[in-house]
Amino acid sequence: MRAARLSSSVIARVAYDETDRTLSIWFRETGRYIYSDVPSAIFEGIRRAPSAGRYFNDCIKRRFPCRPDPERRKFRPRFSD
């Protein structure tokens, strides 16, 4: 696993698992999200981008399957039907 802290107002850090091809992104306001089937070049791109937020919007958002960190579920409100 490779990881990096970012100096971004939106993204705190990123981590990439080469075996699973997953990219974890920790957003400062909303926590961690996990993106699947991500090539390693995307991790390198966000790590080196002058604006991680802009890179995320242009190259990651809506381009890869995404799920919230499963550990966060216990903190989400429950809704009744």
C-alpha positions as CSV (number, residue, x, y, z in Angstrom):
1,M,0.0,0.0,0.0
2,R,1.2,3.4,-0.9
3,A,0.0,6.6,0.8
4,A,0.4,10.3,0.8
5,R,-0.8,13.3,2.8
6,L,-1.9,16.2,0.6
7,S,-1.8,19.9,1.1
8,S,-5.4,20.4,-0.2
9,S,-8.3,22.2,1.3
10,V,-10.6,19.3,0.2
11,I,-8.5,16.1,0.5
12,A,-6.5,15.2,3.5
13,R,-4.7,12.1,2.2
14,V,-4.8,9.3,-0.3
15,A,-3.8,5.6,-0.3
16,Y,-3.5,3.1,-3.1
17,D,-3.6,-0.7,-2.8
18,E,-1.9,-2.1,-5.9
19,T,-3.1,-5.7,-5.3
20,D,-6.8,-4.7,-5.1
21,R,-6.4,-1.6,-7.4
22,T,-8.3,0.5,-4.8
23,L,-7.8,4.2,-4.1
24,S,-8.8,5.5,-0.7
25,I,-9.4,9.2,-0.4
26,W,-10.0,10.9,2.9
27,F,-12.0,14.1,2.4
28,R,-11.6,16.7,5.1
29,E,-15.4,17.2,5.5
30,T,-16.9,13.8,4.8
31,G,-14.3,11.1,5.6
32,R,-13.0,8.2,3.6
33,Y,-14.3,6.9,0.3
34,I,-12.9,3.9,-1.6
35,Y,-12.7,3.8,-5.4
36,S,-12.3,0.5,-7.3
37,D,-10.5,-0.6,-10.5
38,V,-8.2,2.5,-10.3
39,P,-5.0,2.4,-12.3
40,S,-1.8,3.3,-10.3
41,A,-1.3,6.3,-12.6
42,I,-4.4,7.9,-11.1
43,F,-2.8,7.7,-7.6
44,E,0.4,9.2,-8.9
45,G,-1.6,11.9,-10.7
46,I,-3.6,13.0,-7.6
47,R,-0.5,12.9,-5.5
48,R,1.4,15.2,-7.9
49,A,-1.4,17.4,-9.0
50,P,-1.1,21.2,-8.2
51,S,-4.8,21.0,-7.2
52,A,-5.9,17.6,-5.8
53,G,-9.5,18.8,-5.7
54,R,-9.5,19.7,-9.4
55,Y,-7.7,16.5,-10.3
56,F,-10.3,14.5,-8.3
57,N,-13.2,16.3,-10.2
58,D,-11.6,15.9,-13.6
59,C,-10.1,12.4,-13.4
60,I,-11.8,10.4,-10.6
61,K,-15.3,11.6,-9.7
62,R,-18.0,9.5,-11.5
63,R,-15.3,7.6,-13.4
64,F,-14.7,4.7,-10.9
65,P,-17.0,2.7,-8.7
66,C,-17.1,4.3,-5.3
67,R,-18.3,3.3,-1.8
68,P,-18.0,5.0,1.6
69,D,-15.7,3.5,4.2
70,P,-17.7,0.6,5.8
71,E,-16.6,1.7,9.2
72,R,-18.4,5.0,8.8
73,R,-21.8,3.3,8.6
74,K,-22.1,3.0,12.4
75,F,-22.0,6.8,12.6
76,R,-24.7,7.5,9.9
77,P,-28.2,8.2,11.0
78,R,-30.7,5.3,10.5
79,F,-33.9,6.0,8.6
80,S,-37.1,4.1,9.1
81,D,-39.4,3.2,6.3
